[in-house]
Amino acid sequence: MIAKRTGRLVVLAAVPAAAVFLTVGLSGPALAEGGKAYQIDLAQLNNSGSRGTAMLSLKGNQLTVQIESEGMVPGSPSAQHLHGSTNGHDFQCPDASDDTNGDGILSNTEATVDYGDINISLTTTGDTQATSGLAVERMPIANKQGKVSYKRTITVSQAVVDHLKDLHIVQHGIDRNKNGKYDFEGAGKSELDPKLPQEATAPTNCGMVMGASVGSLPVGGVETGGGAPQSAAAPATVISGAALAVSAALAGAASGAVFVARRRAASARVRTQTTTAAAA
């Protein structure tokens, strides 16, 4: 399957931490020498209207994840994960064309073909294993305005350290019938767990950490998944953080995109001049 170009990402790698955090308006610990930070633009799926900005900062095997998003279902938990592969497979964010059954909803199972299985569950407390993917009682809860603010530092494996740029963030939860909550009337039962509404598990946005793999073919085939992870019982906890003006963060992301576009244009001009000179 050929990956689709999303044009929705910005990468800031191996740059001074202060500059990165100022760009997106997020606060965080200074990176040790050799540390890396990546900014991610979260773009809507399922016409959810959700958008946001995320930051991944890595020091050794300590990964700090910060997410500020809006357009989520107010007062409802939002399952969120780092999806993708650390063994060479190429995944990317899906789009509406992945709705293979044509029901108008991109389900998690349909989207998994593109964004891969869960690698890390971005819970607020407890473990972050893939098996906690549906631990909704440990996922962040959107406030009354539909905004989610999340920050957590977790210990990750060396495989994640080596392949962090191959992973990407997905948040879940839509409100198809626009009644301000998850229910079975909006889209029926979830294919992952019939006890949950489809609205609660369908992806609402996605953002890629690195664009180098976009447009390439999967290596060694496509990993598929979509099984229903078992959740661990724990009290719901909402991680609070400094408020972020999402529009300002997205403006910072846009500036990065313009910079990348200009570099590509300059490279194209150089290639054209070289070709013309050779022909002469």
N, C-alpha and C positions, 0 to 999 in steps of 0.2 A: 504493500500500500504506500502510495506516495504521500509524503507529509504535505500539509497545506501551510502556506505562508500566512502568518497572522498579522504581521506588521504592528504588534501591540506591545513590544518589549523594549526595555532599555537595560543595558548592562553597565555597571560601574565596578570594575574588578581591580583589586590590589591598589586602591587609591587611599589617601589619608582618610581616616575615619571621620574626622571633623568635617571635611568637605562633603562626604556622603550624607551624614546626618543632617547637615544644614540644607542640603538639596531637597530632602523629603520632609523635613520638619520633625524627624523622629529623634529621640534622645537615646543614648546608649553608652556602654563602656568603650573607652578608647581601645583600638585594636593593638595587639602586640605586633612587633616587627614581623613582617611576613604574613600578617593576617589579611583577610579579604572580606569585602562587603559587596553585596549585590542588591540593586534596587529592582523591584518587579512591579509592573503595571498590571493590575487585575482588571480584566475586561469582561463584560457581561456575557453570560450564556443564557439560553432559554428566554431571551427578551426580558430578563429579570429587572433591568435597570440598575443592577448592582455594579459598583466600581470601587476601586481602592488602590492603595499602594502598600507594598510590603518591603521589608528590609531583612536580608539574611547577612549576619556578620559572624565570621568564623575566627576563633583563636584556638589553635591547637585542635582538640576534638570537642570544644565547647561552642555550640551553635546557638546564637541568639536570634530568635524570630520575632519580628515586630510587624503587626498588621493593623492597618486602619482602613476600614471599608464602610460603605454606606449603601442604601438601597436593599438592605436585608429585611427579613420579616420581623417587625417589631416585637420585642418581648419573647422571641423564640430562639432556641439554641441553633448554632450554625456549625455543623460538622465541617472540619477543615483538615487538610492533609498536605504533605509533600508527596506528590506522585512521581512515578518514573522509575528508572532503572539505574543501578550502579554496576552493571556488567556489560555495557556496550550497546544495549538496545536504544533505539532512537524513538522518543515519544514527543508529542507536541500537544498544544491545546486543540480541542475539537471545534467544530462549528455546526451549524444547523443541518448540513448535509449528512451528518452522522446519525440523524434520526431515521434509522433504517426501516422502522415499521410505519413511518409516516403519520404518527398520531399527534404530531405537533409538540411533543416533549422530548428533549434529549435526556434520556435516562442515564443513570450512572453506568449501567452495563453497556449501553451503546457508546458512551464517551470513553469508557475504559480502554477500548481498542486503540484510541488515540493517546490518552494521557497516562495509560499504564496503571498498574496496581498501586496501592498505598505503600509507601516506603516508611513514612513517619506520620503518626496521628498527632495533630497539633492540639492536644488536650490542655486544659488549664492546670490540672493536677494529676498525680499518678503517672502511670507508665505512658509511653508514647509509641508503643508497638503497633504494628499494622492491625493486630487483633482488637485494638481499641478504636477502630475506625468508626463504629457506630455507638460509641460510649457518649451518647448525647448529653448525659447528666454531667459530663466532664468537659464539655465543649463551651466556648464563649457564647454569651447570650446577647442578642442585639438589644439596644435600649429602645425607648419609646419612639425615637426618631429613625429607627432602623440602622443604627450605626454600631459597628463592632470595633472594639479597641483591644488588642491582644499583644502581650509581650511575655516571652518565656525563654530561659536559657536551658538547653538540654545537652546531655552528653551523647555524641553520635559515634558511630563506628568509623574505622579508617576508610572503609569503602565509601561512606558518605562524604568524608573529608576529601577523598580523591575525585569524587564524581558529583560534587554538589551542583556544579553548573549544568549537569544533565537532569536535574530535578526541577519541579515546578509546583506552584501552590494552586490548590483548588478549594474553593469554599462551596458548601452545599446548602440548599434550602430556597425554595421558590414559593410564590403565592399566585398560582395560576388563575384562581377565581377572584382574586383581589378582595378577599374578606379579612385580611390582616392576621391570618393564622394558618397553620398547617392543618389540613383536613382531608378526608377521603373523597369529598365531593369535587375537589379541584382536579385531581388526576388519578384517583383510585389508590390502590395499594402499591407499596414499594416492592420492586422485584427482589430487593435484598432482604427484606424482612416484612412479611405481610401484616405485622402488627404496627408498622409505621406507614404513614401516608407517603405516596410517591413525592409529594411536594417537599417532604423533609429530607429526602436523599438525592434528589436531582441536583446537578451542579448549577450554581448561580453565577460563578465567575471563575476565571482561570488566568494565570500569569506565568510566563516562562522565565526561567532564570537566565538562560543563555540562548542566543539566537543562532549560534554557529551550526546547529544541527537542523535548523528549519529548512525544508526543501530537499532533504536527503532521504534515502531509503532506510528502513529499519535494518539493523545489523543482526543477523541470526534469527529473524522472524519477530513477530509481535507477541509480547506477553499479554495474556488475557486474564481477567479475574472477575470480580463481581460477587464473590461469595459473601455471605452475611457474617461479619465479624461478631464475636461475642463481647458484650460490654461488661466492664467491672463495676460493681456497685460502689458509688461514692457520692458524697453530697455535691450538688451543683455549686460551682464557684465561677464567678466572673472576674477575670483579670482586668483591673483598671489601669489606665495609663494616661499620659499627658494627652490632652485634646489635640487633634490634628485637623487643620483645614484641608480636606481632601483635594479641593480644587487647586490649592497651592502646590500640593505634592504632585498632582498630575501635570501642572505647569512645568515643574522641574523635570518631570519625565519627558515632556514634549521638547524641552530645550536639549536634552540628551539626544533625542531622536533626530533633531535638526542637525546637530553636530555630526552624527553618524551619516546622515544623508549627504552632507557637504563633503565629507571625506570620500564617500563612494563616488560622488560626482567628479571630484578632483582626480581620483584614480582613473576614471573613465576617460577624462580629457587627456591624461598622460598616455594612456594606451592608444588613443586615437592619433595623437601627434607622432608617436613612435611608428605606428603602422604607415602613416602618410609619408614619413621620412624614408622608411624602408622602400616604399613603392617608388619614390622619386629616384 
